[in-house]
Amino acid sequence: MTVSYSGACRNLFGLFLCGLVASTALSPTMAVGAEPVLQTEQSDTITLPAAGPHTILVEDAVYNHNKDGRVYVVDADHGRRLGMVQAAYNANVAQSPDGQHFYVAETTWAHGNRGQRDDLLVQYDPHTLAVLSDEKLPARALVTPKKNDLAISADGGRAYVYVMSPTNGVEVIDTHNHTVEQTVEVPGCALAYPWGNSGFSSLCADGTLANVSIGTDGKASLTHSAPFFVPDRDGVLEHSPGTHDGHMWFITDSGMVYPVKLGATDEIGTPWSLQQGAGMPVASDARAPFDVAWRPGGWQLAALHASSGELYVLMHRGTFWTHKEDGTEVWVFDTNTHKRVRRIPLPAASPIVGVTQDDHPLMFTSDEAGDLHILDARSGKLQRTMKHLGTDLVFTVAPGE
């Protein structure tokens, strides 16, 4: 059969007819095949590879500027996302010191932005990302994801969740029995910085620390340190880094560093200056707010490499009230000598910095495009970039920080 496409194929109906004729011409005796055999769906669970020292949790607190978040399990050696769990808007994430669990504290509403409110502490298996427990909390402080809104004790037996209902307090959760032991009020104070297995401290508006000891009988007792900073002159930045056993390096807006050993009775060391450690004059505080100097700034603005005692701090040039500005460089300090040992220019200005805890550490920063930059922490050399991971990123690295 000869098929002509002239004339009749010049309009929509003609095209349909020509297609039908051509199909018939090409397959005049087309046989109808047998029905396909449908395969039964098989349900299974993929297990992630064992976490290494460069496996990190990266939270995008407001995914795609939407009403929820994401927590990614990232293989930083290869720049790959291994898995993801969904989290509510502005959730908090913490990892157990043994690396066997991680926790997400989140708040949901039955109708999206209204209705019944549920405050939850979810425990995940890091190998399968299965939910191990879904604990209902009395309350939770719904704020941007500050690192110490949720904290874990050194042995992983307790979780601490900061609340503001009906007043400032910290909920103490038994992670083995999945029960809320108690809510400890800390009036005028905020957040939870754990020390050891039986206590935590909170930062207070009068420049002191509230120290909560939990006895073997489960009862909590509260003490206060002496004031060690002047809040309206040079406040402490709450994302200052520390270790699970309570060694803290509280950094102020101007760049003073207060070493503190937390406990029922705090040991507050002599403060030292980031700028002086870099061979520069001490930066001004609020009494001279327009003096330009190199200053700490950002959101998650500092990280500690515990075994080496190296402190990584995001720095930028600005006046006193620029402590929220992204860092353009990371300065690395020896916390024993108080001297700057490295200066790392960043591929892009970053609000956050993180570092792994192994002998060959990686450093992480992000940028306003949502890219995650992975650098060698010792040389500062850029290793790889993960594009568009999220615009509101925070890090949780392996224990030791």
Backbone torsions as a table, in degrees:
resi	resn	phi	psi	omega
1	MET	NA	135.8	176.8
2	THR	-103.2	130.4	-177.9
3	VAL	-109.5	128.2	175.6
4	SER	-106.9	131.3	-178.3
5	TYR	-101.6	8.7	179.4
6	SER	-80.6	156.4	173.0
7	GLY	74.6	-80.4	-172.0
8	ALA	-66.3	-20.6	-175.9
9	CYS	-89.9	14.9	-174.3
10	ARG	-94.3	-1.6	174.2
11	ASN	-134.0	174.4	-172.1
12	LEU	-62.1	-43.9	-179.2
13	PHE	-67.1	-37.1	178.1
14	GLY	-64.5	-39.3	177.3
15	LEU	-60.7	-40.1	178.5
16	PHE	-62.6	-45.4	-179.4
17	LEU	-64.1	-42.8	-179.4
18	CYS	-63.0	-39.6	177.7
19	GLY	-62.7	-39.4	179.6
20	LEU	-66.7	-43.6	-179.5
21	VAL	-64.8	-44.2	-179.6
22	ALA	-62.0	-40.5	-179.5
23	SER	-63.5	-42.2	179.8
24	THR	-65.7	-38.2	-177.7
25	ALA	-67.6	-36.5	-176.2
26	LEU	-78.2	-30.2	-176.8
27	SER	-134.3	70.9	-175.3
28	PRO	-67.0	-24.2	-177.1
29	THR	-125.6	38.5	-176.7
30	MET	-59.8	126.5	-179.9
31	ALA	-90.1	145.7	176.1
32	VAL	-80.2	122.9	-177.2
33	GLY	-73.8	167.8	178.4
34	ALA	-69.6	151.0	177.7
35	GLU	-61.5	137.6	178.6
36	PRO	-65.5	147.6	177.8
37	VAL	-85.6	116.9	-178.1
38	LEU	-78.6	134.3	179.6
39	GLN	-94.3	138.0	177.5
40	THR	-69.5	132.7	178.2
41	GLU	-65.7	138.3	178.1
42	GLN	-110.6	127.8	178.0
43	SER	-92.2	131.9	177.4
44	ASP	-146.7	173.3	179.2
45	THR	-128.3	125.9	176.9
46	ILE	-84.8	133.1	177.1
47	THR	-98.5	129.0	179.0
48	LEU	-70.5	152.7	175.3
49	PRO	-62.3	156.1	179.2
50	ALA	-55.5	136.2	-178.4
51	ALA	-66.3	135.3	175.0
52	GLY	-103.6	-179.4	-179.2
53	PRO	-65.1	-17.2	180.0
54	HIS	-107.9	19.3	170.2
55	THR	-91.2	121.6	-175.4
56	ILE	-127.2	161.7	171.5
57	LEU	-102.9	129.3	178.4
58	VAL	-122.6	119.6	179.4
59	GLU	-100.6	129.5	165.5
60	ASP	-99.0	103.5	-167.8
61	ALA	-68.9	-28.7	179.3
62	VAL	-132.6	82.8	-171.7
63	TYR	-59.0	122.1	175.4
64	ASN	52.3	34.8	-178.9
65	HIS	57.7	28.1	-178.5
66	ASN	-98.0	-161.1	-174.3
67	LYS	-99.8	12.1	177.8
68	ASP	-141.2	-178.4	-177.5
69	GLY	-130.9	-178.3	178.6
70	ARG	-139.9	146.9	170.4
71	VAL	-122.8	116.5	-177.5
72	TYR	-100.1	139.5	167.0
73	VAL	-93.0	118.4	-171.1
74	VAL	-118.1	130.9	170.0
75	ASP	-89.7	100.3	-174.3
76	ALA	-72.8	-22.2	177.9
77	ASP	-65.0	-31.4	-177.1
78	HIS	-118.3	-0.5	179.8
79	GLY	64.4	42.8	-176.7
80	ARG	-120.8	143.6	168.9
81	ARG	-86.2	119.0	-178.9
82	LEU	-88.5	-27.1	-177.6
83	GLY	-172.6	174.0	-177.7
84	MET	-153.6	141.1	167.8
85	VAL	-120.1	144.4	178.1
86	GLN	-80.4	141.9	177.5
87	ALA	-130.5	159.4	177.9
88	ALA	-74.5	172.0	178.2
89	TYR	-56.3	129.7	176.9
90	ASN	53.2	49.0	177.2
91	ALA	-76.6	167.5	173.4
92	ASN	-114.7	142.9	-176.6
93	VAL	-127.5	136.8	175.7
94	ALA	-144.7	151.9	-179.3
95	GLN	-113.3	141.5	177.0
96	SER	-68.2	148.1	-177.6
97	PRO	-58.7	-28.6	179.3
98	ASP	-87.2	-0.5	177.8
99	GLY	73.6	9.1	-175.1
100	GLN	-89.2	-11.4	178.1
101	HIS	-147.9	160.2	162.6
102	PHE	-137.0	158.3	-170.1
103	TYR	-124.8	144.4	174.3
104	VAL	-126.7	120.5	173.0
105	ALA	-99.2	125.2	-172.5
106	GLU	-147.2	164.2	179.8
107	THR	-128.5	130.8	178.4
108	THR	-127.1	159.1	173.7
109	TRP	-124.6	145.7	-174.3
110	ALA	-60.5	-33.3	-177.1
111	HIS	-116.4	39.4	175.9
112	GLY	82.7	-73.9	-179.6
113	ASN	-116.8	14.5	-179.6
114	ARG	-163.1	-178.1	-178.7
115	GLY	90.7	-163.0	-178.1
116	GLN	-62.4	131.0	178.9
117	ARG	-96.6	135.6	175.0
118	ASP	-124.5	123.8	173.3
119	ASP	-103.1	126.9	-168.4
120	LEU	-131.8	150.1	168.5
121	LEU	-121.8	111.0	-175.2
122	VAL	-104.7	131.0	177.6
123	GLN	-105.5	128.6	-177.3
124	TYR	-115.4	147.7	168.9
125	ASP	-83.2	120.9	-176.2
126	PRO	-72.0	-11.0	-178.2
127	HIS	-90.5	-36.7	-179.0
128	THR	-113.8	-12.1	-174.7
129	LEU	62.9	22.5	175.8
130	ALA	-77.3	147.5	175.9
131	VAL	-76.8	120.5	179.8
132	LEU	-92.4	-31.2	174.8
133	SER	-156.3	155.5	-176.9
134	ASP	-138.2	79.4	-169.9
135	GLU	-83.6	128.3	175.4
136	LYS	-80.0	127.6	-179.2
137	LEU	-103.2	153.5	174.9
138	PRO	-62.6	-36.7	-178.0
139	ALA	-165.2	178.5	176.0
140	ARG	-162.6	144.8	177.2
141	ALA	-79.1	108.2	-179.0
142	LEU	-85.2	92.3	178.1
143	VAL	-135.7	178.2	175.6
144	THR	-59.2	155.3	-166.8
145	PRO	-73.5	83.9	175.4
146	LYS	-78.3	141.4	-172.5
147	LYS	-59.2	-39.4	-174.6
148	ASN	-98.2	20.2	163.8
149	ASP	-68.4	-30.2	177.7
150	LEU	-131.7	125.4	-179.1
151	ALA	-140.0	156.4	-176.8
152	ILE	-122.1	140.0	178.4
153	SER	-67.1	165.1	-174.5
154	ALA	-60.5	-35.1	179.4
155	ASP	-93.2	2.9	179.2
156	GLY	75.8	4.0	-175.4
157	GLY	-79.8	-18.3	-179.8
158	ARG	-133.0	145.2	170.0
159	ALA	-114.9	144.9	179.5
160	TYR	-119.4	125.0	-178.7
161	VAL	-120.7	121.1	-179.9
162	TYR	-76.2	135.8	-178.9
163	VAL	-131.3	162.5	174.3
164	MET	-132.4	35.1	-177.7
165	SER	-140.1	117.2	1.6
166	PRO	-84.3	-6.9	177.8
167	THR	-147.8	179.8	179.2
168	ASN	-61.5	128.9	-179.8
169	GLY	-163.7	174.7	178.4
170	VAL	-132.4	125.1	174.8
171	GLU	-83.4	133.6	179.6
172	VAL	-105.8	117.1	-175.3
173	ILE	-113.4	130.2	172.3
174	ASP	-79.3	112.6	-174.3
175	THR	-77.9	-14.6	178.0
176	HIS	-85.5	-43.1	180.0
177	ASN	-92.4	-8.6	178.5
178	HIS	58.2	47.9	178.9
179	THR	-130.5	149.9	174.1
180	VAL	-83.7	111.9	-178.4
181	GLU	-68.9	-45.4	-176.1
182	GLN	-173.6	165.7	170.9
183	THR	-115.9	121.9	-177.9
184	VAL	-101.0	121.1	178.6
185	GLU	-78.0	135.9	176.7
186	VAL	-130.3	74.2	-174.0
187	PRO	-57.1	132.5	177.9
188	GLY	75.7	8.8	-176.3
189	CYS	-128.8	166.8	-175.1
190	ALA	-149.5	154.7	173.2
191	LEU	71.9	173.2	-177.8
192	ALA	-136.8	119.3	176.6
193	TYR	-113.0	102.8	-173.0
194	PRO	-73.2	150.0	171.4
195	TRP	-135.1	117.7	-179.1
196	GLY	64.3	-146.4	-175.6
197	ASN	-106.6	-3.5	-169.7
198	SER	-134.4	27.2	178.1
199	GLY	-177.0	168.9	177.0
200	PHE	-152.8	164.1	176.6
201	SER	-125.4	156.7	176.0
202	SER	-127.7	148.9	176.7
203	LEU	-83.0	137.8	-174.6
204	CYS	-117.8	152.7	-175.2
205	ALA	-68.3	-14.6	179.6
206	ASP	-95.5	10.4	178.0
207	GLY	87.3	10.6	179.5
208	THR	-107.9	179.8	170.8
209	LEU	-117.6	135.3	170.4
210	ALA	-92.8	123.8	-175.4
211	ASN	-112.3	120.6	-176.9
212	VAL	-109.1	116.3	175.6
213	SER	-101.0	133.1	178.1
214	ILE	-110.2	113.2	-176.0
215	GLY	-74.5	173.0	178.4
216	THR	-63.4	-22.6	176.6
217	ASP	-84.9	0.9	178.6
218	GLY	87.1	-5.9	-178.2
219	LYS	-80.4	144.2	-178.7
220	ALA	-102.4	139.4	174.5
221	SER	-126.0	146.2	-172.1
222	LEU	-119.3	130.9	172.3
223	THR	-128.6	164.6	177.6
224	HIS	-124.3	142.9	172.4
225	SER	-79.0	169.7	169.0
226	ALA	-71.2	154.3	175.3
227	PRO	-59.5	135.5	179.1
228	PHE	-126.7	-5.0	171.7
229	PHE	-143.3	160.7	-178.7
230	VAL	-106.0	104.4	-170.0
231	PRO	-57.8	-41.2	-176.2
232	ASP	-85.5	1.6	178.5
233	ARG	-113.1	-39.2	-178.0
234	ASP	-161.5	81.3	-173.2
235	GLY	-71.8	157.3	177.1
236	VAL	-83.4	137.7	177.3
237	LEU	-84.8	123.6	-168.4
238	GLU	-70.0	-18.2	177.7
239	HIS	-87.6	21.8	176.3
240	SER	-62.6	145.3	-172.8
241	PRO	-90.7	162.7	177.6
242	GLY	-166.3	-172.5	-179.2
243	THR	-114.8	167.1	-177.7
244	HIS	-66.0	-24.0	-178.8
245	ASP	-87.7	4.2	171.0
246	GLY	101.0	10.2	172.4
247	HIS	-82.1	121.8	-176.8
248	MET	-122.4	151.7	171.2
249	TRP	-125.3	90.6	-178.4
250	PHE	-79.0	123.1	-177.2
251	ILE	-105.3	135.3	-179.5
252	THR	-96.8	171.0	179.8
253	ASP	-55.9	-38.6	-175.9
254	SER	-81.3	-19.3	-179.6
255	GLY	111.6	17.8	170.9
256	MET	-82.1	144.6	-179.9
257	VAL	-117.8	123.9	178.2
258	TYR	-107.0	107.5	173.6
259	PRO	-76.1	129.5	-176.9
260	VAL	-136.1	134.8	168.7
261	LYS	-101.9	108.3	-176.7
262	LEU	-71.9	151.4	177.5
263	GLY	171.7	-175.5	176.5
264	ALA	-58.3	-34.8	171.3
265	THR	-122.0	108.7	-175.4
266	ASP	-70.0	147.2	171.6
267	GLU	-110.5	106.5	-175.1
268	ILE	-101.6	118.4	-176.7
269	GLY	-83.9	-179.6	-179.7
270	THR	-75.7	128.3	-179.6
271	PRO	-70.3	153.0	176.2
272	TRP	-137.6	161.4	-171.5
273	SER	-103.9	132.8	173.9
274	LEU	-61.3	-42.0	-177.8
275	GLN	-66.7	-42.0	177.8
276	GLN	-64.5	-37.6	177.2
277	GLY	-62.7	-21.2	177.4
278	ALA	-100.1	9.9	178.8
279	GLY	79.0	26.6	-178.7
280	MET	-121.4	165.0	175.6
281	PRO	-66.4	152.1	175.2
282	VAL	-59.5	136.2	180.0
283	ALA	-76.6	153.7	-177.6
284	SER	-73.4	157.8	173.4
285	ASP	-102.6	-159.9	-173.8
286	ALA	-65.5	-13.7	179.0
287	ARG	-74.6	-17.6	174.7
288	ALA	-136.2	70.7	-166.7
289	PRO	-72.2	-13.5	-174.8
290	PHE	-100.8	3.4	176.7
291	ASP	-71.6	129.0	-179.7
292	VAL	-89.3	132.3	179.5
293	ALA	-157.7	170.1	169.6
294	TRP	-73.5	127.4	-174.3
295	ARG	-137.9	155.2	173.4
296	PRO	-73.7	150.3	178.3
297	GLY	-172.7	169.8	-178.6
298	GLY	119.8	-162.5	-179.6
299	TRP	-103.2	-77.4	173.1
300	GLN	-89.5	80.2	-159.1
301	LEU	-87.8	-7.2	-176.8
302	ALA	-150.4	155.0	177.7
303	ALA	-145.1	152.6	-179.2
304	LEU	-117.2	131.1	167.5
305	HIS	-94.0	102.9	-164.3
306	ALA	-62.6	-46.0	-172.8
307	SER	-68.8	-32.2	179.6
308	SER	-92.0	-13.1	-176.7
309	GLY	68.8	28.0	179.8
310	GLU	-96.3	132.8	-178.0
311	LEU	-107.7	121.8	-179.3
312	TYR	-101.9	122.7	-174.5
313	VAL	-130.2	129.1	172.7
314	LEU	-71.5	131.2	-177.3
315	MET	-129.7	149.3	176.4
316	HIS	-148.1	165.2	174.2
317	ARG	-94.8	128.6	-179.6
318	GLY	-176.4	-178.5	176.6
319	THR	-87.8	-178.1	-171.5
320	PHE	-60.9	-42.7	-174.5
321	TRP	-86.5	38.2	179.5
322	THR	-116.4	27.6	-175.8
323	HIS	-69.6	-8.5	175.1
324	LYS	-97.7	-1.3	179.3
325	GLU	-68.4	143.7	176.7
326	ASP	-64.1	149.6	176.5
327	GLY	-82.9	139.7	176.0
328	THR	-98.7	-16.1	177.5
329	GLU	-139.8	158.7	168.3
330	VAL	-112.7	125.7	174.5
331	TRP	-102.1	133.9	-178.4
332	VAL	-111.0	127.3	-176.1
333	PHE	-119.4	145.4	169.0
334	ASP	-83.5	116.2	-175.9
335	THR	-72.8	-10.4	176.3
336	ASN	-87.4	-44.3	-178.9
337	THR	-92.7	-15.9	-178.3
338	HIS	67.8	19.5	-179.0
339	LYS	-102.2	145.6	173.5
340	ARG	-74.2	129.6	-178.2
341	VAL	-109.1	-19.7	177.3
342	ARG	-150.2	154.2	176.9
343	ARG	-134.4	116.9	-171.5
344	ILE	-116.0	107.2	172.0
345	PRO	-66.5	141.5	-176.0
346	LEU	-97.0	150.9	176.9
347	PRO	-65.2	-24.6	176.1
348	ALA	-157.8	150.0	178.4
349	ALA	-57.8	139.7	-171.7
350	SER	-134.1	142.5	174.0
351	PRO	-89.8	-7.0	-174.6
352	ILE	-140.8	151.9	174.2
353	VAL	-142.0	141.5	175.8
354	GLY	-141.5	159.8	-179.9
355	VAL	-146.1	139.8	177.0
356	THR	-76.7	168.3	-169.2
357	GLN	-108.5	14.2	-177.6
358	ASP	-91.1	-175.2	-178.1
359	ASP	-77.8	-13.3	177.2
360	HIS	-127.3	69.3	-167.9
361	PRO	-70.9	149.4	170.3
362	LEU	-104.5	150.2	177.0
363	MET	-116.3	146.6	-176.2
364	PHE	-126.9	136.7	170.5
365	THR	-136.9	171.7	177.4
366	SER	-138.0	178.1	177.9
367	ASP	-142.1	178.2	-174.3
368	GLU	-69.0	-17.9	176.1
369	ALA	-79.4	-8.1	-178.8
370	GLY	88.4	14.9	177.8
371	ASP	-83.8	142.1	176.1
372	LEU	-102.1	120.2	-179.2
373	HIS	-101.8	129.8	-177.9
374	ILE	-114.5	119.1	-175.3
375	LEU	-123.3	155.9	169.1
376	ASP	-71.6	121.3	-174.0
377	ALA	-68.2	-23.3	-177.5
378	ARG	-87.3	-43.4	-177.7
379	SER	-94.0	-20.7	-175.6
380	GLY	79.2	5.4	-177.8
381	LYS	-75.6	133.4	177.8
382	LEU	-68.7	124.8	-179.9
383	GLN	-92.1	-45.1	-179.0
384	ARG	-168.5	163.3	178.1
385	THR	-129.2	131.1	173.4
386	MET	-99.7	116.5	-172.7
387	LYS	-78.1	139.2	169.0
388	HIS	53.2	46.5	179.0
389	LEU	-77.3	-29.1	177.5
390	GLY	161.6	152.0	-175.3
391	THR	-94.3	-7.2	179.6
392	ASP	-131.6	66.9	-170.8
393	LEU	-91.6	143.6	166.7
394	VAL	-136.7	154.7	-174.7
395	PHE	-111.9	149.1	165.6
396	THR	-132.4	116.3	-176.2
397	VAL	-103.2	177.6	-179.0
398	ALA	-59.8	156.4	-177.1
399	PRO	-55.7	155.9	-178.0
400	GLY	123.8	-27.7	179.2
401	GLU	-73.4	NA	NA
